[in-house]
Amino acid sequence: MDSYKILNLEEYEFAIIATSYLRPLDDKEKIEEELRSRHFRGPVLFDLLLCNGLSLNRYALMEFDGEKFVSSSLKILTNISDVSKRMIFDYFKQNESCIDTSVLPKAQRYLMRKGIVI
């Protein structure tokens, strides 16, 4: 199982979603290869909920220059649009097994399954 999933969102062309407690940036070279193969250049959203929990560094944004991520462009976002949140939540609803391999406490996992935590 990969530590990430690449999603298309309305607000961001690509979003990297952590799919377990493992950090997607540990697979940075693989993600860069996938983005290069899609001839992409631009900002990429990272949702690190499953590896960082409901912390201030859940969302991050980093520029992809067409070849690699530009580390100096990394920004922590405190919030994203409700539309993007809904699309990410829909992914988790369809892939609930990801929630079980996260750092989230049992109570937050339960709330996510009930649709309360997005």
Phi and psi in radians as a Rosetta constraint file:
Dihedral C 1 N 2 CA 2 C 2 CIRCULARHARMONIC -1.228 0.35
Dihedral N 2 CA 2 C 2 N 3 CIRCULARHARMONIC 2.746 0.35
Dihedral C 2 N 3 CA 3 C 3 CIRCULARHARMONIC -1.466 0.35
Dihedral N 3 CA 3 C 3 N 4 CIRCULARHARMONIC 0.041 0.35
Dihedral C 3 N 4 CA 4 C 4 CIRCULARHARMONIC -2.652 0.35
Dihedral N 4 CA 4 C 4 N 5 CIRCULARHARMONIC 2.889 0.35
Dihedral C 4 N 5 CA 5 C 5 CIRCULARHARMONIC -2.384 0.35
Dihedral N 5 CA 5 C 5 N 6 CIRCULARHARMONIC 2.411 0.35
Dihedral C 5 N 6 CA 6 C 6 CIRCULARHARMONIC -1.684 0.35
Dihedral N 6 CA 6 C 6 N 7 CIRCULARHARMONIC 2.150 0.35
Dihedral C 6 N 7 CA 7 C 7 CIRCULARHARMONIC -2.037 0.35
Dihedral N 7 CA 7 C 7 N 8 CIRCULARHARMONIC 2.691 0.35
Dihedral C 7 N 8 CA 8 C 8 CIRCULARHARMONIC -1.742 0.35
Dihedral N 8 CA 8 C 8 N 9 CIRCULARHARMONIC 2.234 0.35
Dihedral C 8 N 9 CA 9 C 9 CIRCULARHARMONIC -2.081 0.35
Dihedral N 9 CA 9 C 9 N 10 CIRCULARHARMONIC 2.811 0.35
Dihedral C 9 N 10 CA 10 C 10 CIRCULARHARMONIC -1.139 0.35
Dihedral N 10 CA 10 C 10 N 11 CIRCULARHARMONIC -0.772 0.35
Dihedral C 10 N 11 CA 11 C 11 CIRCULARHARMONIC -1.288 0.35
Dihedral N 11 CA 11 C 11 N 12 CIRCULARHARMONIC -0.595 0.35
Dihedral C 11 N 12 CA 12 C 12 CIRCULARHARMONIC -2.274 0.35
Dihedral N 12 CA 12 C 12 N 13 CIRCULARHARMONIC 2.387 0.35
Dihedral C 12 N 13 CA 13 C 13 CIRCULARHARMONIC -1.070 0.35
Dihedral N 13 CA 13 C 13 N 14 CIRCULARHARMONIC -0.693 0.35
Dihedral C 13 N 14 CA 14 C 14 CIRCULARHARMONIC -2.327 0.35
Dihedral N 14 CA 14 C 14 N 15 CIRCULARHARMONIC 2.439 0.35
Dihedral C 14 N 15 CA 15 C 15 CIRCULARHARMONIC -2.263 0.35
Dihedral N 15 CA 15 C 15 N 16 CIRCULARHARMONIC 2.385 0.35
Dihedral C 15 N 16 CA 16 C 16 CIRCULARHARMONIC -1.791 0.35
Dihedral N 16 CA 16 C 16 N 17 CIRCULARHARMONIC 2.075 0.35
Dihedral C 16 N 17 CA 17 C 17 CIRCULARHARMONIC -1.861 0.35
Dihedral N 17 CA 17 C 17 N 18 CIRCULARHARMONIC 2.187 0.35
Dihedral C 17 N 18 CA 18 C 18 CIRCULARHARMONIC -1.149 0.35
Dihedral N 18 CA 18 C 18 N 19 CIRCULARHARMONIC 2.332 0.35
Dihedral C 18 N 19 CA 19 C 19 CIRCULARHARMONIC -1.910 0.35
Dihedral N 19 CA 19 C 19 N 20 CIRCULARHARMONIC 0.155 0.35
Dihedral C 19 N 20 CA 20 C 20 CIRCULARHARMONIC -2.922 0.35
Dihedral N 20 CA 20 C 20 N 21 CIRCULARHARMONIC -2.919 0.35
Dihedral C 20 N 21 CA 21 C 21 CIRCULARHARMONIC -1.279 0.35
Dihedral N 21 CA 21 C 21 N 22 CIRCULARHARMONIC -0.181 0.35
Dihedral C 21 N 22 CA 22 C 22 CIRCULARHARMONIC -1.361 0.35
Dihedral N 22 CA 22 C 22 N 23 CIRCULARHARMONIC 2.479 0.35
Dihedral C 22 N 23 CA 23 C 23 CIRCULARHARMONIC -1.394 0.35
Dihedral N 23 CA 23 C 23 N 24 CIRCULARHARMONIC 2.225 0.35
Dihedral C 23 N 24 CA 24 C 24 CIRCULARHARMONIC -1.033 0.35
Dihedral N 24 CA 24 C 24 N 25 CIRCULARHARMONIC -0.556 0.35
Dihedral C 24 N 25 CA 25 C 25 CIRCULARHARMONIC -1.194 0.35
Dihedral N 25 CA 25 C 25 N 26 CIRCULARHARMONIC -0.198 0.35
Dihedral C 25 N 26 CA 26 C 26 CIRCULARHARMONIC -1.198 0.35
Dihedral N 26 CA 26 C 26 N 27 CIRCULARHARMONIC -0.346 0.35
Dihedral C 26 N 27 CA 27 C 27 CIRCULARHARMONIC -1.884 0.35
Dihedral N 27 CA 27 C 27 N 28 CIRCULARHARMONIC 0.541 0.35
Dihedral C 27 N 28 CA 28 C 28 CIRCULARHARMONIC -0.937 0.35
Dihedral N 28 CA 28 C 28 N 29 CIRCULARHARMONIC -0.785 0.35
Dihedral C 28 N 29 CA 29 C 29 CIRCULARHARMONIC -1.090 0.35
Dihedral N 29 CA 29 C 29 N 30 CIRCULARHARMONIC -0.694 0.35
Dihedral C 29 N 30 CA 30 C 30 CIRCULARHARMONIC -1.165 0.35
Dihedral N 30 CA 30 C 30 N 31 CIRCULARHARMONIC -0.725 0.35
Dihedral C 30 N 31 CA 31 C 31 CIRCULARHARMONIC -1.119 0.35
Dihedral N 31 CA 31 C 31 N 32 CIRCULARHARMONIC -0.775 0.35
Dihedral C 31 N 32 CA 32 C 32 CIRCULARHARMONIC -1.039 0.35
Dihedral N 32 CA 32 C 32 N 33 CIRCULARHARMONIC -0.719 0.35
Dihedral C 32 N 33 CA 33 C 33 CIRCULARHARMONIC -1.069 0.35
Dihedral N 33 CA 33 C 33 N 34 CIRCULARHARMONIC -0.757 0.35
Dihedral C 33 N 34 CA 34 C 34 CIRCULARHARMONIC -1.129 0.35
Dihedral N 34 CA 34 C 34 N 35 CIRCULARHARMONIC -0.735 0.35
Dihedral C 34 N 35 CA 35 C 35 CIRCULARHARMONIC -1.181 0.35
Dihedral N 35 CA 35 C 35 N 36 CIRCULARHARMONIC -0.654 0.35
Dihedral C 35 N 36 CA 36 C 36 CIRCULARHARMONIC -1.073 0.35
Dihedral N 36 CA 36 C 36 N 37 CIRCULARHARMONIC -0.751 0.35
Dihedral C 36 N 37 CA 37 C 37 CIRCULARHARMONIC -1.135 0.35
Dihedral N 37 CA 37 C 37 N 38 CIRCULARHARMONIC -0.358 0.35
Dihedral C 37 N 38 CA 38 C 38 CIRCULARHARMONIC -1.659 0.35
Dihedral N 38 CA 38 C 38 N 39 CIRCULARHARMONIC 0.098 0.35
Dihedral C 38 N 39 CA 39 C 39 CIRCULARHARMONIC 0.918 0.35
Dihedral N 39 CA 39 C 39 N 40 CIRCULARHARMONIC 0.786 0.35
Dihedral C 39 N 40 CA 40 C 40 CIRCULARHARMONIC -1.709 0.35
Dihedral N 40 CA 40 C 40 N 41 CIRCULARHARMONIC 2.566 0.35
Dihedral C 40 N 41 CA 41 C 41 CIRCULARHARMONIC -2.579 0.35
Dihedral N 41 CA 41 C 41 N 42 CIRCULARHARMONIC 2.229 0.35
Dihedral C 41 N 42 CA 42 C 42 CIRCULARHARMONIC 2.588 0.35
Dihedral N 42 CA 42 C 42 N 43 CIRCULARHARMONIC -2.981 0.35
Dihedral C 42 N 43 CA 43 C 43 CIRCULARHARMONIC -1.327 0.35
Dihedral N 43 CA 43 C 43 N 44 CIRCULARHARMONIC 2.490 0.35
Dihedral C 43 N 44 CA 44 C 44 CIRCULARHARMONIC -2.156 0.35
Dihedral N 44 CA 44 C 44 N 45 CIRCULARHARMONIC 2.259 0.35
Dihedral C 44 N 45 CA 45 C 45 CIRCULARHARMONIC -1.539 0.35
Dihedral N 45 CA 45 C 45 N 46 CIRCULARHARMONIC 2.440 0.35
Dihedral C 45 N 46 CA 46 C 46 CIRCULARHARMONIC -2.036 0.35
Dihedral N 46 CA 46 C 46 N 47 CIRCULARHARMONIC 2.235 0.35
Dihedral C 46 N 47 CA 47 C 47 CIRCULARHARMONIC -1.901 0.35
Dihedral N 47 CA 47 C 47 N 48 CIRCULARHARMONIC 1.939 0.35
Dihedral C 47 N 48 CA 48 C 48 CIRCULARHARMONIC -1.850 0.35
Dihedral N 48 CA 48 C 48 N 49 CIRCULARHARMONIC 0.481 0.35
Dihedral C 48 N 49 CA 49 C 49 CIRCULARHARMONIC -0.921 0.35
Dihedral N 49 CA 49 C 49 N 50 CIRCULARHARMONIC -0.848 0.35
Dihedral C 49 N 50 CA 50 C 50 CIRCULARHARMONIC -1.294 0.35
Dihedral N 50 CA 50 C 50 N 51 CIRCULARHARMONIC -0.302 0.35
Dihedral C 50 N 51 CA 51 C 51 CIRCULARHARMONIC -1.885 0.35
Dihedral N 51 CA 51 C 51 N 52 CIRCULARHARMONIC -0.384 0.35
Dihedral C 51 N 52 CA 52 C 52 CIRCULARHARMONIC -1.932 0.35
Dihedral N 52 CA 52 C 52 N 53 CIRCULARHARMONIC -0.230 0.35
Dihedral C 52 N 53 CA 53 C 53 CIRCULARHARMONIC 1.315 0.35
Dihedral N 53 CA 53 C 53 N 54 CIRCULARHARMONIC -2.915 0.35
Dihedral C 53 N 54 CA 54 C 54 CIRCULARHARMONIC -1.462 0.35
Dihedral N 54 CA 54 C 54 N 55 CIRCULARHARMONIC 1.039 0.35
Dihedral C 54 N 55 CA 55 C 55 CIRCULARHARMONIC -1.848 0.35
Dihedral N 55 CA 55 C 55 N 56 CIRCULARHARMONIC 3.041 0.35
Dihedral C 55 N 56 CA 56 C 56 CIRCULARHARMONIC -1.133 0.35
Dihedral N 56 CA 56 C 56 N 57 CIRCULARHARMONIC -0.381 0.35
Dihedral C 56 N 57 CA 57 C 57 CIRCULARHARMONIC -1.757 0.35
Dihedral N 57 CA 57 C 57 N 58 CIRCULARHARMONIC 0.577 0.35
Dihedral C 57 N 58 CA 58 C 58 CIRCULARHARMONIC -1.166 0.35
Dihedral N 58 CA 58 C 58 N 59 CIRCULARHARMONIC -0.787 0.35
Dihedral C 58 N 59 CA 59 C 59 CIRCULARHARMONIC -1.860 0.35
Dihedral N 59 CA 59 C 59 N 60 CIRCULARHARMONIC 2.369 0.35
Dihedral C 59 N 60 CA 60 C 60 CIRCULARHARMONIC -2.398 0.35
Dihedral N 60 CA 60 C 60 N 61 CIRCULARHARMONIC 2.676 0.35
Dihedral C 60 N 61 CA 61 C 61 CIRCULARHARMONIC -2.232 0.35
Dihedral N 61 CA 61 C 61 N 62 CIRCULARHARMONIC 2.320 0.35
Dihedral C 61 N 62 CA 62 C 62 CIRCULARHARMONIC -2.457 0.35
Dihedral N 62 CA 62 C 62 N 63 CIRCULARHARMONIC 2.456 0.35
Dihedral C 62 N 63 CA 63 C 63 CIRCULARHARMONIC -1.383 0.35
Dihedral N 63 CA 63 C 63 N 64 CIRCULARHARMONIC 2.388 0.35
Dihedral C 63 N 64 CA 64 C 64 CIRCULARHARMONIC -1.929 0.35
Dihedral N 64 CA 64 C 64 N 65 CIRCULARHARMONIC 2.123 0.35
Dihedral C 64 N 65 CA 65 C 65 CIRCULARHARMONIC -1.558 0.35
Dihedral N 65 CA 65 C 65 N 66 CIRCULARHARMONIC 0.205 0.35
Dihedral C 65 N 66 CA 66 C 66 CIRCULARHARMONIC 1.742 0.35
Dihedral N 66 CA 66 C 66 N 67 CIRCULARHARMONIC -0.305 0.35
Dihedral C 66 N 67 CA 67 C 67 CIRCULARHARMONIC -2.163 0.35
Dihedral N 67 CA 67 C 67 N 68 CIRCULARHARMONIC -0.752 0.35
Dihedral C 67 N 68 CA 68 C 68 CIRCULARHARMONIC -2.670 0.35
Dihedral N 68 CA 68 C 68 N 69 CIRCULARHARMONIC 2.904 0.35
Dihedral C 68 N 69 CA 69 C 69 CIRCULARHARMONIC -1.289 0.35
Dihedral N 69 CA 69 C 69 N 70 CIRCULARHARMONIC 2.469 0.35
Dihedral C 69 N 70 CA 70 C 70 CIRCULARHARMONIC -1.659 0.35
Dihedral N 70 CA 70 C 70 N 71 CIRCULARHARMONIC 1.738 0.35
Dihedral C 70 N 71 CA 71 C 71 CIRCULARHARMONIC -0.981 0.35
Dihedral N 71 CA 71 C 71 N 72 CIRCULARHARMONIC -0.632 0.35
Dihedral C 71 N 72 CA 72 C 72 CIRCULARHARMONIC -1.200 0.35
Dihedral N 72 CA 72 C 72 N 73 CIRCULARHARMONIC -0.205 0.35
Dihedral C 72 N 73 CA 73 C 73 CIRCULARHARMONIC -1.564 0.35
Dihedral N 73 CA 73 C 73 N 74 CIRCULARHARMONIC -0.046 0.35
Dihedral C 73 N 74 CA 74 C 74 CIRCULARHARMONIC -1.020 0.35
Dihedral N 74 CA 74 C 74 N 75 CIRCULARHARMONIC 2.218 0.35
Dihedral C 74 N 75 CA 75 C 75 CIRCULARHARMONIC -2.292 0.35
Dihedral N 75 CA 75 C 75 N 76 CIRCULARHARMONIC 2.394 0.35
Dihedral C 75 N 76 CA 76 C 76 CIRCULARHARMONIC -1.545 0.35
Dihedral N 76 CA 76 C 76 N 77 CIRCULARHARMONIC 2.233 0.35
Dihedral C 76 N 77 CA 77 C 77 CIRCULARHARMONIC -1.775 0.35
Dihedral N 77 CA 77 C 77 N 78 CIRCULARHARMONIC 2.395 0.35
Dihedral C 77 N 78 CA 78 C 78 CIRCULARHARMONIC -1.539 0.35
Dihedral N 78 CA 78 C 78 N 79 CIRCULARHARMONIC -0.251 0.35
Dihedral C 78 N 79 CA 79 C 79 CIRCULARHARMONIC -2.829 0.35
Dihedral N 79 CA 79 C 79 N 80 CIRCULARHARMONIC 2.716 0.35
Dihedral C 79 N 80 CA 80 C 80 CIRCULARHARMONIC -2.290 0.35
Dihedral N 80 CA 80 C 80 N 81 CIRCULARHARMONIC 3.022 0.35
Dihedral C 80 N 81 CA 81 C 81 CIRCULARHARMONIC -1.136 0.35
Dihedral N 81 CA 81 C 81 N 82 CIRCULARHARMONIC 2.690 0.35
Dihedral C 81 N 82 CA 82 C 82 CIRCULARHARMONIC -1.087 0.35
Dihedral N 82 CA 82 C 82 N 83 CIRCULARHARMONIC -0.580 0.35
Dihedral C 82 N 83 CA 83 C 83 CIRCULARHARMONIC -1.111 0.35
Dihedral N 83 CA 83 C 83 N 84 CIRCULARHARMONIC -0.805 0.35
Dihedral C 83 N 84 CA 84 C 84 CIRCULARHARMONIC -1.129 0.35
Dihedral N 84 CA 84 C 84 N 85 CIRCULARHARMONIC -0.729 0.35
Dihedral C 84 N 85 CA 85 C 85 CIRCULARHARMONIC -1.020 0.35
Dihedral N 85 CA 85 C 85 N 86 CIRCULARHARMONIC -0.746 0.35
Dihedral C 85 N 86 CA 86 C 86 CIRCULARHARMONIC -1.122 0.35
Dihedral N 86 CA 86 C 86 N 87 CIRCULARHARMONIC -0.732 0.35
Dihedral C 86 N 87 CA 87 C 87 CIRCULARHARMONIC -1.133 0.35
Dihedral N 87 CA 87 C 87 N 88 CIRCULARHARMONIC -0.694 0.35
Dihedral C 87 N 88 CA 88 C 88 CIRCULARHARMONIC -1.169 0.35
Dihedral N 88 CA 88 C 88 N 89 CIRCULARHARMONIC -0.778 0.35
Dihedral C 88 N 89 CA 89 C 89 CIRCULARHARMONIC -1.052 0.35
Dihedral N 89 CA 89 C 89 N 90 CIRCULARHARMONIC -0.710 0.35
Dihedral C 89 N 90 CA 90 C 90 CIRCULARHARMONIC -1.050 0.35
Dihedral N 90 CA 90 C 90 N 91 CIRCULARHARMONIC -0.650 0.35
Dihedral C 90 N 91 CA 91 C 91 CIRCULARHARMONIC -1.072 0.35
Dihedral N 91 CA 91 C 91 N 92 CIRCULARHARMONIC -0.811 0.35
Dihedral C 91 N 92 CA 92 C 92 CIRCULARHARMONIC -1.129 0.35
Dihedral N 92 CA 92 C 92 N 93 CIRCULARHARMONIC -0.636 0.35
Dihedral C 92 N 93 CA 93 C 93 CIRCULARHARMONIC -1.102 0.35
Dihedral N 93 CA 93 C 93 N 94 CIRCULARHARMONIC -0.648 0.35
Dihedral C 93 N 94 CA 94 C 94 CIRCULARHARMONIC -1.409 0.35
Dihedral N 94 CA 94 C 94 N 95 CIRCULARHARMONIC -0.257 0.35
Dihedral C 94 N 95 CA 95 C 95 CIRCULARHARMONIC -2.314 0.35
Dihedral N 95 CA 95 C 95 N 96 CIRCULARHARMONIC 0.975 0.35
Dihedral C 95 N 96 CA 96 C 96 CIRCULARHARMONIC -1.046 0.35
Dihedral N 96 CA 96 C 96 N 97 CIRCULARHARMONIC -0.400 0.35
Dihedral C 96 N 97 CA 97 C 97 CIRCULARHARMONIC -1.088 0.35
Dihedral N 97 CA 97 C 97 N 98 CIRCULARHARMONIC -0.456 0.35
Dihedral C 97 N 98 CA 98 C 98 CIRCULARHARMONIC -1.055 0.35
Dihedral N 98 CA 98 C 98 N 99 CIRCULARHARMONIC -0.681 0.35
Dihedral C 98 N 99 CA 99 C 99 CIRCULARHARMONIC -1.040 0.35
Dihedral N 99 CA 99 C 99 N 100 CIRCULARHARMONIC -0.618 0.35
Dihedral C 99 N 100 CA 100 C 100 CIRCULARHARMONIC -1.232 0.35
Dihedral N 100 CA 100 C 100 N 101 CIRCULARHARMONIC -0.356 0.35
Dihedral C 100 N 101 CA 101 C 101 CIRCULARHARMONIC -1.817 0.35
Dihedral N 101 CA 101 C 101 N 102 CIRCULARHARMONIC 0.512 0.35
Dihedral C 101 N 102 CA 102 C 102 CIRCULARHARMONIC -1.856 0.35
Dihedral N 102 CA 102 C 102 N 103 CIRCULARHARMONIC 3.072 0.35
Dihedral C 102 N 103 CA 103 C 103 CIRCULARHARMONIC -1.526 0.35
Dihedral N 103 CA 103 C 103 N 104 CIRCULARHARMONIC -0.007 0.35
Dihedral C 103 N 104 CA 104 C 104 CIRCULARHARMONIC -1.159 0.35
Dihedral N 104 CA 104 C 104 N 105 CIRCULARHARMONIC 2.426 0.35
Dihedral C 104 N 105 CA 105 C 105 CIRCULARHARMONIC -1.127 0.35
Dihedral N 105 CA 105 C 105 N 106 CIRCULARHARMONIC 2.761 0.35
Dihedral C 105 N 106 CA 106 C 106 CIRCULARHARMONIC -0.949 0.35
Dihedral N 106 CA 106 C 106 N 107 CIRCULARHARMONIC -0.679 0.35
Dihedral C 106 N 107 CA 107 C 107 CIRCULARHARMONIC -1.098 0.35
Dihedral N 107 CA 107 C 107 N 108 CIRCULARHARMONIC -0.735 0.35
Dihedral C 107 N 108 CA 108 C 108 CIRCULARHARMONIC -1.233 0.35
Dihedral N 108 CA 108 C 108 N 109 CIRCULARHARMONIC -0.603 0.35
Dihedral C 108 N 109 CA 109 C 109 CIRCULARHARMONIC -1.078 0.35
Dihedral N 109 CA 109 C 109 N 110 CIRCULARHARMONIC -0.754 0.35
Dihedral C 109 N 110 CA 110 C 110 CIRCULARHARMONIC -1.072 0.35
Dihedral N 110 CA 110 C 110 N 111 CIRCULARHARMONIC -0.815 0.35
Dihedral C 110 N 111 CA 111 C 111 CIRCULARHARMONIC -1.081 0.35
Dihedral N 111 CA 111 C 111 N 112 CIRCULARHARMONIC -0.678 0.35
Dihedral C 111 N 112 CA 112 C 112 CIRCULARHARMONIC -1.087 0.35
Dihedral N 112 CA 112 C 112 N 113 CIRCULARHARMONIC -0.748 0.35
Dihedral C 112 N 113 CA 113 C 113 CIRCULARHARMONIC -1.110 0.35
Dihedral N 113 CA 113 C 113 N 114 CIRCULARHARMONIC -0.521 0.35
Dihedral C 113 N 114 CA 114 C 114 CIRCULARHARMONIC -1.502 0.35
Dihedral N 114 CA 114 C 114 N 115 CIRCULARHARMONIC -0.061 0.35
Dihedral C 114 N 115 CA 115 C 115 CIRCULARHARMONIC 1.439 0.35
Dihedral N 115 CA 115 C 115 N 116 CIRCULARHARMONIC 0.281 0.35
Dihedral C 115 N 116 CA 116 C 116 CIRCULARHARMONIC -1.575 0.35
Dihedral N 116 CA 116 C 116 N 117 CIRCULARHARMONIC -0.648 0.35
Dihedral C 116 N 117 CA 117 C 117 CIRCULARHARMONIC -1.792 0.35
Dihedral N 117 CA 117 C 117 N 118 CIRCULARHARMONIC 2.180 0.35
